[in-house]
Amino acid sequence: SNLGFGSAISVLTKKVPDYELNRIYEKCNRWSAKRREEHPDEYQKWYDSHKANCKVNHTGSSQSMEPAAAKLIWSRSVEKRKLCYTTFIGDGDSKSFQQVCNLNPYNGTPIRKEECLAHVSKRLKKTLCTVKMNTKNHSYIQHKLTDPKATYISSNYS
């Protein structure tokens, strides 16, 4: 993905006190290091005309956008918003929580981790479907664990 979005949302007020939109844009990366070395004048001309309008604000992989956004939001929360975020709600498989904890934004104040129920429900359905696929020799499970039942179980989990 070329875009990564992270936000802080108040559970009580439902307001968004802070957010970060990270952008990677392929055309900005078209000047590989080799091409820059081979055509430094062309590169400089392009860069000078491009930099004022460039929207890219993230270097690195698309997988690193979410942790980068989380770290930025948490690191500026006290200074920018006069807030300390106490609970991290994530998708469960993200490195963001660990990186925020390593950042230690509030000098030892613990940060709780909770998982988004939509993501938990999605993983539950995937697991149920995997169980069904891996038990093809067990007709009882195949018969009882239908796709609609897997959907029902996972959607009613929350």
DRENKE-878895 format. One record per residue: residue in one letter; y, z, x of N, C-alpha, C, O in turn. Coordinates in Angstrom, 2 decimals. Layout:
+------+---------+---------+---------+---------+---------+---------+---------+---------+---------+---------+---------+---------+
| code |    n_py |    n_pz |    n_px |   ca_py |   ca_pz |   ca_px |    c_py |    c_pz |    c_px |    o_py |    o_pz |    o_px |
+------+---------+---------+---------+---------+---------+---------+---------+---------+---------+---------+---------+---------+
|    A |       Y |       Z |       X |       Y |       Z |       X |       Y |       Z |       X |       Y |       Z |       X |
...
+------+---------+---------+---------+---------+---------+---------+---------+---------+---------+---------+---------+---------+
This chain:
+------+---------+---------+---------+---------+---------+---------+---------+---------+---------+---------+---------+---------+
| code |    n_py |    n_pz |    n_px |   ca_py |   ca_pz |   ca_px |    c_py |    c_pz |    c_px |    o_py |    o_pz |    o_px |
+------+---------+---------+---------+---------+---------+---------+---------+---------+---------+---------+---------+---------+
|    S |   -1.19 |    0.00 |    0.84 |    0.00 |    0.00 |    0.00 |    1.25 |    0.00 |    0.88 |    1.24 |    0.58 |    1.96 |
|    N |    2.28 |   -0.63 |    0.43 |    3.55 |   -0.67 |    1.15 |    4.49 |    0.45 |    0.71 |    5.54 |    0.65 |    1.32 |
|    L |    4.13 |    1.16 |   -0.35 |    4.97 |    2.25 |   -0.85 |    4.15 |    3.53 |   -0.97 |    2.98 |    3.50 |   -1.36 |
|    G |    4.77 |    4.64 |   -0.64 |    4.15 |    5.94 |   -0.81 |    5.16 |    6.88 |   -1.43 |    6.30 |    6.95 |   -0.96 |
|    F |    4.77 |    7.60 |   -2.46 |    5.70 |    8.47 |   -3.18 |    5.17 |    9.90 |   -3.18 |    3.99 |   10.13 |   -3.47 |
|    G |    6.03 |   10.83 |   -2.87 |    5.70 |   12.24 |   -2.96 |    6.82 |   12.95 |   -3.67 |    7.98 |   12.54 |   -3.57 |
|    S |    6.50 |   14.02 |   -4.40 |    7.55 |   14.73 |   -5.12 |    7.22 |   16.21 |   -5.24 |    6.06 |   16.62 |   -5.15 |
|    A |    8.26 |   16.99 |   -5.45 |    8.13 |   18.39 |   -5.82 |    8.52 |   18.46 |   -7.29 |    9.55 |   17.92 |   -7.69 |
|    I |    7.69 |   19.12 |   -8.08 |    7.95 |   19.22 |   -9.52 |    7.81 |   20.68 |   -9.93 |    6.83 |   21.33 |   -9.59 |
|    S |    8.78 |   21.18 |  -10.64 |    8.72 |   22.55 |  -11.14 |    7.78 |   22.61 |  -12.33 |    7.91 |   21.86 |  -13.29 |
|    V |    6.82 |   23.52 |  -12.25 |    5.88 |   23.70 |  -13.35 |    6.60 |   24.30 |  -14.56 |    6.26 |   24.00 |  -15.70 |
|    L |    7.58 |   25.14 |  -14.31 |    8.28 |   25.82 |  -15.40 |    9.30 |   24.93 |  -16.09 |    9.34 |   24.88 |  -17.32 |
|    T |   10.11 |   24.22 |  -15.31 |   11.19 |   23.43 |  -15.92 |   10.84 |   21.96 |  -16.09 |   11.53 |   21.24 |  -16.83 |
|    K |    9.79 |   21.51 |  -15.43 |    9.37 |   20.10 |  -15.43 |   10.38 |   19.20 |  -14.73 |   10.34 |   17.97 |  -14.88 |
|    K |   11.30 |   19.79 |  -13.98 |   12.30 |   19.03 |  -13.24 |   11.77 |   18.70 |  -11.85 |   10.89 |   19.37 |  -11.31 |
|    V |   12.34 |   17.64 |  -11.28 |   11.96 |   17.18 |   -9.94 |   13.10 |   17.52 |   -8.98 |   14.08 |   16.78 |   -8.91 |
|    P |   12.98 |   18.62 |   -8.25 |   14.06 |   18.98 |   -7.34 |   14.14 |   18.11 |   -6.09 |   15.20 |   18.01 |   -5.47 |
|    D |   13.03 |   17.46 |   -5.72 |   13.06 |   16.62 |   -4.52 |   11.93 |   15.60 |   -4.59 |   10.89 |   15.82 |   -5.20 |
|    Y |   12.17 |   14.48 |   -3.94 |   11.13 |   13.45 |   -3.83 |   11.40 |   12.62 |   -2.58 |   12.49 |   12.67 |   -2.00 |
|    E |   10.39 |   11.88 |   -2.18 |   10.52 |   11.00 |   -1.02 |    9.72 |    9.73 |   -1.29 |    8.56 |    9.78 |   -1.71 |
|    L |   10.35 |    8.61 |   -1.06 |    9.71 |    7.31 |   -1.20 |    9.62 |    6.70 |    0.18 |   10.64 |    6.38 |    0.80 |
|    N |    8.40 |    6.53 |    0.67 |    8.19 |    5.92 |    1.99 |    7.86 |    4.46 |    1.83 |    7.11 |    4.06 |    0.93 |
|    R |    8.43 |    3.66 |    2.71 |    8.24 |    2.21 |    2.64 |    7.75 |    1.66 |    3.97 |    8.26 |    2.01 |    5.03 |
|    I |    6.74 |    0.81 |    3.88 |    6.29 |   -0.02 |    4.99 |    6.44 |   -1.45 |    4.49 |    6.04 |   -1.76 |    3.37 |
|    Y |    7.00 |   -2.29 |    5.29 |    7.18 |   -3.66 |    4.83 |    6.68 |   -4.61 |    5.90 |    7.14 |   -4.57 |    7.04 |
|    E |    5.75 |   -5.46 |    5.52 |    5.10 |   -6.33 |    6.49 |    6.07 |   -7.25 |    7.23 |    5.91 |   -7.48 |    8.43 |
|    K |    7.07 |   -7.78 |    6.55 |    7.99 |   -8.70 |    7.21 |    8.77 |   -8.00 |    8.32 |    9.15 |   -8.64 |    9.30 |
|    C |    9.01 |   -6.71 |    8.17 |    9.71 |   -5.98 |    9.23 |    8.82 |   -5.84 |   10.45 |    9.31 |   -5.70 |   11.57 |
|    N |    7.54 |   -5.88 |   10.24 |    6.60 |   -5.72 |   11.35 |    6.16 |   -7.06 |   11.93 |    5.28 |   -7.09 |   12.79 |
|    R |    6.75 |   -8.15 |   11.48 |    6.30 |   -9.46 |   11.96 |    6.60 |   -9.68 |   13.42 |    5.99 |  -10.53 |   14.07 |
|    W |    7.54 |   -8.92 |   13.94 |    7.89 |   -9.04 |   15.35 |    7.00 |   -8.09 |   16.15 |    7.37 |   -6.96 |   16.44 |
|    S |    5.83 |   -8.57 |   16.50 |    4.94 |   -7.76 |   17.31 |    5.56 |   -7.54 |   18.68 |    6.49 |   -8.24 |   19.07 |
|    A |    5.04 |   -6.59 |   19.41 |    5.57 |   -6.29 |   20.74 |    5.51 |   -7.53 |   21.63 |    6.43 |   -7.78 |   22.42 |
|    K |    4.43 |   -8.29 |   21.51 |    4.28 |   -9.50 |   22.34 |    5.37 |  -10.52 |   22.02 |    5.98 |  -11.09 |   22.92 |
|    R |    5.60 |  -10.75 |   20.73 |    6.63 |  -11.73 |   20.34 |    8.02 |  -11.27 |   20.75 |    8.85 |  -12.09 |   21.14 |
|    R |    8.27 |   -9.96 |   20.66 |    9.57 |   -9.43 |   21.09 |    9.81 |   -9.71 |   22.56 |   10.91 |  -10.06 |   22.97 |
|    E |    8.75 |   -9.54 |   23.35 |    8.88 |   -9.78 |   24.79 |    9.06 |  -11.27 |   25.09 |    9.81 |  -11.63 |   26.00 |
|    E |    8.37 |  -12.12 |   24.32 |    8.44 |  -13.56 |   24.57 |    9.76 |  -14.16 |   24.09 |   10.25 |  -15.12 |   24.69 |
|    H |   10.35 |  -13.61 |   23.05 |   11.58 |  -14.15 |   22.46 |   12.61 |  -13.04 |   22.22 |   12.96 |  -12.78 |   21.07 |
|    P |   13.08 |  -12.39 |   23.25 |   13.97 |  -11.24 |   23.05 |   15.29 |  -11.61 |   22.39 |   15.84 |  -10.82 |   21.62 |
|    D |   15.82 |  -12.80 |   22.66 |   17.10 |  -13.19 |   22.05 |   16.94 |  -13.43 |   20.55 |   17.77 |  -13.00 |   19.75 |
|    E |   15.85 |  -14.13 |   20.18 |   15.59 |  -14.39 |   18.76 |   15.37 |  -13.07 |   18.01 |   15.89 |  -12.86 |   16.92 |
|    Y |   14.58 |  -12.19 |   18.65 |   14.32 |  -10.91 |   18.02 |   15.61 |  -10.13 |   17.81 |   15.84 |   -9.61 |   16.72 |
|    Q |   16.44 |  -10.06 |   18.81 |   17.68 |   -9.29 |   18.70 |   18.59 |   -9.86 |   17.62 |   19.23 |   -9.11 |   16.88 |
|    K |   18.65 |  -11.18 |   17.53 |   19.46 |  -11.83 |   16.50 |   18.92 |  -11.46 |   15.11 |   19.69 |  -11.09 |   14.21 |
|    W |   17.60 |  -11.56 |   14.94 |   16.99 |  -11.20 |   13.66 |   17.22 |   -9.72 |   13.36 |   17.63 |   -9.37 |   12.25 |
|    Y |   16.98 |   -8.86 |   14.32 |   17.10 |   -7.42 |   14.11 |   18.53 |   -7.03 |   13.73 |   18.73 |   -6.21 |   12.84 |
|    D |   19.50 |   -7.60 |   14.40 |   20.90 |   -7.28 |   14.10 |   21.28 |   -7.65 |   12.67 |   22.03 |   -6.94 |   12.02 |
|    S |   20.74 |   -8.79 |   12.19 |   21.06 |   -9.20 |   10.82 |   20.24 |   -8.43 |    9.79 |   20.64 |   -8.34 |    8.62 |
|    H |   19.12 |   -7.88 |   10.20 |   18.19 |   -7.24 |    9.28 |   18.40 |   -5.73 |    9.14 |   18.22 |   -5.18 |    8.06 |
|    K |   18.79 |   -5.06 |   10.19 |   18.75 |   -3.59 |   10.20 |   19.64 |   -2.92 |    9.15 |   19.31 |   -1.85 |    8.66 |
|    A |   20.76 |   -3.54 |    8.81 |   21.65 |   -2.93 |    7.82 |   21.04 |   -2.89 |    6.42 |   21.35 |   -2.01 |    5.63 |
|    N |   20.16 |   -3.84 |    6.13 |   19.55 |   -3.93 |    4.80 |   18.09 |   -3.50 |    4.76 |   17.45 |   -3.57 |    3.71 |
|    C |   17.57 |   -3.07 |    5.87 |   16.15 |   -2.72 |    5.95 |   15.87 |   -1.45 |    5.15 |   16.59 |   -0.46 |    5.27 |
|    K |   14.84 |   -1.48 |    4.33 |   14.47 |   -0.35 |    3.49 |   13.29 |    0.44 |    4.07 |   12.87 |    1.44 |    3.49 |
|    V |   12.75 |   -0.02 |    5.19 |   11.61 |    0.67 |    5.79 |   12.07 |    2.02 |    6.32 |   13.07 |    2.11 |    7.04 |
|    N |   11.34 |    3.07 |    5.96 |   11.66 |    4.40 |    6.45 |   10.43 |    5.14 |    6.94 |   10.47 |    6.36 |    7.13 |
|    H |    9.33 |    4.41 |    7.15 |    8.10 |    5.03 |    7.61 |    7.42 |    4.12 |    8.63 |    7.26 |    2.92 |    8.40 |
|    T |    7.05 |    4.70 |    9.73 |    6.22 |    3.97 |   10.69 |    4.87 |    4.64 |   10.69 |    4.77 |    5.87 |   10.63 |
|    G |    3.85 |    3.87 |   10.77 |    2.49 |    4.39 |   10.73 |    1.71 |    3.71 |    9.62 |    2.18 |    2.75 |    9.01 |
|    S |    0.53 |    4.22 |    9.38 |   -0.35 |    3.61 |    8.39 |    0.04 |    4.02 |    6.98 |    0.80 |    4.97 |    6.78 |
|    S |   -0.48 |    3.29 |    6.00 |   -0.21 |    3.66 |    4.61 |   -0.86 |    5.00 |    4.27 |   -0.37 |    5.73 |    3.41 |
|    Q |   -1.99 |    5.34 |    4.93 |   -2.64 |    6.62 |    4.69 |   -1.80 |    7.79 |    5.17 |   -1.95 |    8.91 |    4.68 |
|    S |   -0.91 |    7.54 |    6.12 |   -0.09 |    8.64 |    6.64 |    1.20 |    8.84 |    5.85 |    1.97 |    9.76 |    6.14 |
|    M |    1.45 |    7.99 |    4.84 |    2.68 |    8.12 |    4.06 |    2.72 |    9.39 |    3.22 |    3.75 |   10.06 |    3.18 |
|    E |    1.63 |    9.74 |    2.56 |    1.61 |   10.92 |    1.69 |    1.84 |   12.20 |    2.49 |    2.68 |   13.01 |    2.11 |
|    P |    1.10 |   12.43 |    3.61 |    1.39 |   13.64 |    4.39 |    2.81 |   13.66 |    4.95 |    3.43 |   14.72 |    5.00 |
|    A |    3.32 |   12.52 |    5.36 |    4.69 |   12.46 |    5.90 |    5.71 |   12.85 |    4.83 |    6.65 |   13.59 |    5.11 |
|    A |    5.52 |   12.35 |    3.62 |    6.43 |   12.68 |    2.52 |    6.35 |   14.17 |    2.19 |    7.37 |   14.82 |    1.99 |
|    A |    5.14 |   14.71 |    2.14 |    4.96 |   16.13 |    1.82 |    5.63 |   17.01 |    2.87 |    6.33 |   17.96 |    2.53 |
|    K |    5.42 |   16.69 |    4.13 |    6.03 |   17.49 |    5.20 |    7.55 |   17.44 |    5.12 |    8.21 |   18.46 |    5.30 |
|    L |    8.09 |   16.28 |    4.84 |    9.54 |   16.15 |    4.75 |   10.11 |   16.96 |    3.57 |   11.10 |   17.68 |    3.73 |
|    I |    9.48 |   16.85 |    2.42 |    9.93 |   17.57 |    1.23 |    9.88 |   19.09 |    1.46 |   10.84 |   19.80 |    1.16 |
|    W |    8.76 |   19.58 |    2.00 |    8.61 |   21.02 |    2.21 |    9.53 |   21.52 |    3.32 |   10.04 |   22.64 |    3.24 |
|    S |    9.74 |   20.72 |    4.34 |   10.56 |   21.19 |    5.46 |   12.04 |   21.31 |    5.10 |   12.75 |   22.11 |    5.71 |
|    R |   12.51 |   20.55 |    4.13 |   13.93 |   20.60 |    3.77 |   14.20 |   21.38 |    2.49 |   15.34 |   21.43 |    2.03 |
|    S |   13.17 |   22.00 |    1.92 |   13.33 |   22.65 |    0.61 |   14.32 |   23.81 |    0.63 |   15.11 |   23.95 |   -0.31 |
|    V |   14.30 |   24.62 |    1.65 |   15.20 |   25.78 |    1.70 |   16.63 |   25.32 |    1.98 |   17.57 |   25.73 |    1.29 |
|    E |   16.78 |   24.47 |    2.98 |   18.13 |   24.03 |    3.35 |   18.77 |   23.15 |    2.27 |   19.94 |   23.34 |    1.93 |
|    K |   18.02 |   22.21 |    1.75 |   18.58 |   21.25 |    0.80 |   18.63 |   21.77 |   -0.63 |   19.59 |   21.50 |   -1.35 |
|    R |   17.60 |   22.52 |   -1.05 |   17.49 |   22.92 |   -2.46 |   17.54 |   24.43 |   -2.69 |   17.60 |   24.89 |   -3.83 |
|    K |   17.52 |   25.19 |   -1.60 |   17.49 |   26.66 |   -1.71 |   16.25 |   27.12 |   -2.47 |   16.30 |   28.07 |   -3.26 |
|    L |   15.12 |   26.44 |   -2.22 |   13.86 |   26.75 |   -2.89 |   12.74 |   26.92 |   -1.87 |   12.75 |   26.30 |   -0.81 |
|    C |   11.77 |   27.77 |   -2.22 |   10.52 |   27.87 |   -1.48 |    9.41 |   27.46 |   -2.44 |    9.18 |   28.12 |   -3.45 |
|    Y |    8.74 |   26.39 |   -2.12 |    7.62 |   25.95 |   -2.95 |    6.41 |   26.80 |   -2.59 |    6.10 |   26.96 |   -1.41 |
|    T |    5.73 |   27.35 |   -3.58 |    4.64 |   28.29 |   -3.32 |    3.26 |   27.72 |   -3.61 |    2.26 |   28.25 |   -3.14 |
|    T |    3.20 |   26.66 |   -4.37 |    1.91 |   26.08 |   -4.75 |    1.92 |   24.60 |   -4.47 |    2.86 |   23.89 |   -4.84 |
|    F |    0.87 |   24.13 |   -3.82 |    0.71 |   22.71 |   -3.51 |   -0.35 |   22.16 |   -4.46 |   -1.50 |   22.60 |   -4.42 |
|    I |    0.03 |   21.22 |   -5.30 |   -0.94 |   20.58 |   -6.19 |   -1.17 |   19.18 |   -5.65 |   -0.26 |   18.35 |   -5.59 |
|    G |   -2.40 |   18.93 |   -5.24 |   -2.72 |   17.64 |   -4.63 |   -3.92 |   16.98 |   -5.26 |   -4.45 |   17.44 |   -6.27 |
|    D |   -4.32 |   15.89 |   -4.63 |   -5.42 |   15.12 |   -5.18 |   -6.78 |   15.54 |   -4.64 |   -7.79 |   14.92 |   -4.97 |
|    G |   -6.83 |   16.57 |   -3.82 |   -8.10 |   17.11 |   -3.37 |   -8.63 |   16.51 |   -2.09 |   -9.31 |   17.21 |   -1.33 |
|    D |   -8.36 |   15.25 |   -1.83 |   -8.87 |   14.63 |   -0.62 |   -7.75 |   14.29 |    0.36 |   -7.92 |   13.50 |    1.28 |
|    S |   -6.63 |   14.89 |    0.13 |   -5.44 |   14.59 |    0.92 |   -5.33 |   15.48 |    2.14 |   -5.74 |   16.64 |    2.11 |
|    K |   -4.79 |   14.94 |    3.20 |   -4.49 |   15.72 |    4.41 |   -3.12 |   16.39 |    4.30 |   -2.73 |   17.15 |    5.18 |
|    S |   -2.43 |   16.13 |    3.24 |   -1.06 |   16.63 |    3.08 |   -0.99 |   18.14 |    3.09 |   -0.13 |   18.72 |    3.75 |
|    F |   -1.88 |   18.80 |    2.36 |   -1.83 |   20.26 |    2.27 |   -1.97 |   20.89 |    3.64 |   -1.19 |   21.77 |    4.00 |
|    Q |   -2.95 |   20.45 |    4.39 |   -3.17 |   21.02 |    5.72 |   -1.96 |   20.80 |    6.62 |   -1.59 |   21.69 |    7.39 |
|    Q |   -1.36 |   19.63 |    6.53 |   -0.19 |   19.35 |    7.37 |    1.01 |   20.20 |    6.95 |    1.79 |   20.62 |    7.80 |
|    V |    1.17 |   20.44 |    5.66 |    2.26 |   21.32 |    5.19 |    2.02 |   22.74 |    5.69 |    2.95 |   23.41 |    6.13 |
|    C |    0.78 |   23.20 |    5.62 |    0.46 |   24.55 |    6.11 |    0.70 |   24.64 |    7.62 |    1.23 |   25.65 |    8.11 |
|    N |    0.33 |   23.61 |    8.35 |    0.56 |   23.60 |    9.80 |    2.06 |   23.61 |   10.12 |    2.48 |   24.13 |   11.15 |
|    L |    2.84 |   23.04 |    9.25 |    4.29 |   23.01 |    9.41 |    4.88 |   24.42 |    9.31 |    5.89 |   24.73 |    9.94 |
|    N |    4.23 |   25.28 |    8.50 |    4.67 |   26.66 |    8.29 |    6.15 |   26.70 |    7.89 |    6.96 |   27.31 |    8.59 |
|    P |    6.50 |   26.07 |    6.78 |    7.92 |   25.94 |    6.43 |    8.63 |   27.24 |    6.08 |    9.85 |   27.32 |    6.15 |
|    Y |    7.86 |   28.27 |    5.69 |    8.49 |   29.52 |    5.25 |    8.07 |   30.70 |    6.12 |    7.96 |   31.83 |    5.63 |
|    N |    7.85 |   30.44 |    7.38 |    7.55 |   31.50 |    8.37 |    6.45 |   32.46 |    7.92 |    6.67 |   33.67 |    7.86 |
|    G |    5.30 |   31.93 |    7.62 |    4.15 |   32.77 |    7.29 |    3.93 |   33.02 |    5.82 |    2.88 |   33.55 |    5.44 |
|    T |    4.87 |   32.67 |    4.97 |    4.66 |   32.83 |    3.53 |    3.52 |   31.91 |    3.12 |    3.59 |   30.70 |    3.35 |
|    P |    2.47 |   32.45 |    2.51 |    1.32 |   31.62 |    2.17 |    1.64 |   30.58 |    1.08 |    2.47 |   30.80 |    0.20 |
|    I |    0.96 |   29.46 |    1.19 |    1.08 |   28.38 |    0.21 |   -0.29 |   28.22 |   -0.45 |   -1.29 |   28.01 |    0.24 |
|    R |   -0.32 |   28.30 |   -1.76 |   -1.58 |   28.13 |   -2.50 |   -1.84 |   26.65 |   -2.72 |   -0.92 |   25.85 |   -2.85 |
|    K |   -3.11 |   26.32 |   -2.75 |   -3.50 |   24.94 |   -3.04 |   -4.23 |   24.90 |   -4.38 |   -5.15 |   25.68 |   -4.63 |
|    E |   -3.79 |   23.98 |   -5.22 |   -4.48 |   23.72 |   -6.47 |   -4.70 |   22.22 |   -6.57 |   -3.98 |   21.43 |   -5.96 |
|    E |   -5.70 |   21.84 |   -7.33 |   -5.99 |   20.41 |   -7.45 |   -5.54 |   19.89 |   -8.80 |   -5.64 |   20.57 |   -9.82 |
|    C |   -5.06 |   18.68 |   -8.78 |   -4.65 |   17.98 |   -9.98 |   -5.89 |   17.73 |  -10.84 |   -6.87 |   17.15 |  -10.37 |
|    L |   -5.85 |   18.15 |  -12.09 |   -7.01 |   18.00 |  -12.97 |   -7.39 |   16.55 |  -13.20 |   -8.56 |   16.23 |  -13.38 |
|    A |   -6.42 |   15.66 |  -13.19 |   -6.73 |   14.24 |  -13.37 |   -7.60 |   13.73 |  -12.22 |   -8.53 |   12.95 |  -12.42 |
|    H |   -7.28 |   14.18 |  -11.01 |   -8.08 |   13.75 |   -9.86 |   -9.46 |   14.41 |   -9.86 |  -10.45 |   13.78 |   -9.50 |
|    V |   -9.52 |   15.68 |  -10.25 |  -10.81 |   16.37 |  -10.34 |  -11.69 |   15.66 |  -11.37 |  -12.87 |   15.42 |  -11.13 |
|    S |  -11.11 |   15.34 |  -12.51 |  -11.85 |   14.65 |  -13.57 |  -12.36 |   13.29 |  -13.10 |  -13.50 |   12.91 |  -13.39 |
|    K |  -11.54 |   12.58 |  -12.38 |  -11.92 |   11.26 |  -11.84 |  -13.08 |   11.39 |  -10.86 |  -14.03 |   10.60 |  -10.90 |
|    R |  -13.02 |   12.40 |   -9.97 |  -14.10 |   12.60 |   -9.01 |  -15.39 |   13.04 |   -9.71 |  -16.49 |   12.65 |   -9.31 |
|    L |  -15.24 |   13.85 |  -10.77 |  -16.42 |   14.28 |  -11.53 |  -17.12 |   13.08 |  -12.15 |  -18.34 |   12.96 |  -12.07 |
|    K |  -16.35 |   12.19 |  -12.76 |  -16.97 |   11.01 |  -13.38 |  -17.65 |   10.15 |  -12.32 |  -18.76 |    9.65 |  -12.55 |
|    K |  -17.01 |    9.97 |  -11.17 |  -17.61 |    9.19 |  -10.09 |  -18.92 |    9.82 |   -9.63 |  -19.90 |    9.12 |   -9.39 |
|    T |  -18.93 |   11.15 |   -9.52 |  -20.15 |   11.86 |   -9.10 |  -21.25 |   11.71 |  -10.13 |  -22.41 |   11.48 |   -9.78 |
|    L |  -20.91 |   11.83 |  -11.41 |  -21.92 |   11.66 |  -12.46 |  -22.50 |   10.26 |  -12.44 |  -23.71 |   10.08 |  -12.61 |
|    C |  -21.66 |    9.26 |  -12.25 |  -22.14 |    7.88 |  -12.18 |  -23.01 |    7.66 |  -10.95 |  -23.99 |    6.91 |  -11.00 |
|    T |  -22.68 |    8.31 |   -9.85 |  -23.49 |    8.20 |   -8.63 |  -24.85 |    8.84 |   -8.85 |  -25.87 |    8.30 |   -8.43 |
|    V |  -24.88 |   10.01 |   -9.50 |  -26.15 |   10.67 |   -9.80 |  -27.01 |    9.76 |  -10.65 |  -28.21 |    9.61 |  -10.40 |
|    K |  -26.41 |    9.15 |  -11.65 |  -27.15 |    8.25 |  -12.53 |  -27.72 |    7.06 |  -11.75 |  -28.87 |    6.68 |  -11.94 |
|    M |  -26.90 |    6.49 |  -10.86 |  -27.33 |    5.32 |  -10.08 |  -28.46 |    5.70 |   -9.11 |  -29.36 |    4.91 |   -8.87 |
|    N |  -28.41 |    6.92 |   -8.56 |  -29.39 |    7.34 |   -7.57 |  -30.68 |    7.90 |   -8.18 |  -31.60 |    8.26 |   -7.45 |
|    T |  -30.75 |    7.97 |   -9.48 |  -31.94 |    8.51 |  -10.15 |  -32.55 |    7.47 |  -11.06 |  -32.95 |    7.78 |  -12.19 |
|    K |  -32.63 |    6.25 |  -10.59 |  -33.15 |    5.17 |  -11.43 |  -34.62 |    5.38 |  -11.79 |  -35.08 |    4.87 |  -12.81 |
|    N |  -35.35 |    6.13 |  -10.97 |  -36.77 |    6.38 |  -11.26 |  -36.97 |    7.51 |  -12.25 |  -38.10 |    7.77 |  -12.68 |
|    H |  -35.90 |    8.18 |  -12.62 |  -36.00 |    9.28 |  -13.57 |  -35.42 |    8.81 |  -14.91 |  -34.22 |    8.91 |  -15.14 |
|    S |  -36.28 |    8.32 |  -15.76 |  -35.81 |    7.73 |  -17.02 |  -35.12 |    8.76 |  -17.91 |  -34.25 |    8.39 |  -18.70 |
|    Y |  -35.48 |   10.04 |  -17.79 |  -34.84 |   11.06 |  -18.62 |  -33.34 |   11.11 |  -18.32 |  -32.53 |   11.10 |  -19.25 |
|    I |  -32.97 |   11.16 |  -17.05 |  -31.56 |   11.20 |  -16.67 |  -30.88 |    9.89 |  -17.06 |  -29.77 |    9.89 |  -17.58 |
|    Q |  -31.56 |    8.78 |  -16.81 |  -31.00 |    7.49 |  -17.17 |  -30.71 |    7.41 |  -18.66 |  -29.70 |    6.85 |  -19.08 |
|    H |  -31.60 |    7.96 |  -19.46 |  -31.45 |    7.91 |  -20.91 |  -30.38 |    8.89 |  -21.40 |  -29.60 |    8.55 |  -22.29 |
|    K |  -30.34 |   10.09 |  -20.84 |  -29.43 |   11.12 |  -21.32 |  -28.01 |   10.99 |  -20.76 |  -27.05 |   11.29 |  -21.46 |
|    L |  -27.88 |   10.56 |  -19.50 |  -26.56 |   10.48 |  -18.88 |  -26.03 |    9.05 |  -19.01 |  -26.06 |    8.26 |  -18.07 |
|    T |  -25.54 |    8.75 |  -20.18 |  -24.98 |    7.42 |  -20.43 |  -23.54 |    7.36 |  -19.93 |  -22.92 |    8.40 |  -19.67 |
|    D |  -23.00 |    6.16 |  -19.78 |  -21.62 |    6.01 |  -19.34 |  -20.64 |    6.70 |  -20.30 |  -19.73 |    7.39 |  -19.85 |
|    P |  -20.80 |    6.53 |  -21.62 |  -19.89 |    7.25 |  -22.52 |  -19.98 |    8.78 |  -22.37 |  -18.97 |    9.47 |  -22.51 |
|    K |  -21.19 |    9.30 |  -22.11 |  -21.32 |   10.75 |  -21.92 |  -20.65 |   11.19 |  -20.63 |  -20.02 |   12.25 |  -20.59 |
|    A |  -20.77 |   10.40 |  -19.57 |  -20.10 |   10.72 |  -18.30 |  -18.59 |   10.73 |  -18.51 |  -17.89 |   11.60 |  -17.99 |
|    T |  -18.09 |    9.76 |  -19.27 |  -16.66 |    9.71 |  -19.57 |  -16.24 |   10.92 |  -20.39 |  -15.21 |   11.53 |  -20.12 |
|    Y |  -17.05 |   11.27 |  -21.39 |  -16.75 |   12.41 |  -22.24 |  -16.71 |   13.71 |  -21.43 |  -15.78 |   14.50 |  -21.57 |
|    I |  -17.72 |   13.92 |  -20.59 |  -17.80 |   15.15 |  -19.78 |  -16.58 |   15.23 |  -18.86 |  -15.92 |   16.27 |  -18.78 |
|    S |  -16.30 |   14.15 |  -18.17 |  -15.20 |   14.19 |  -17.20 |  -13.84 |   14.29 |  -17.86 |  -12.94 |   14.95 |  -17.33 |
|    S |  -13.66 |   13.67 |  -19.01 |  -12.35 |   13.74 |  -19.68 |  -12.13 |   15.09 |  -20.36 |  -10.99 |   15.49 |  -20.58 |
|    N |  -13.20 |   15.78 |  -20.71 |  -13.07 |   17.10 |  -21.35 |  -13.17 |   18.24 |  -20.35 |  -13.15 |   19.41 |  -20.74 |
|    Y |  -13.28 |   17.91 |  -19.09 |  -13.36 |   18.94 |  -18.06 |  -12.11 |   19.79 |  -18.03 |  -12.17 |   21.01 |  -17.88 |
|    S |  -10.97 |   19.14 |  -18.16 |   -9.70 |   19.87 |  -18.09 |   -9.45 |   20.56 |  -19.40 |   -8.43 |   21.24 |  -19.55 |
+------+---------+---------+---------+---------+---------+---------+---------+---------+---------+---------+---------+---------+
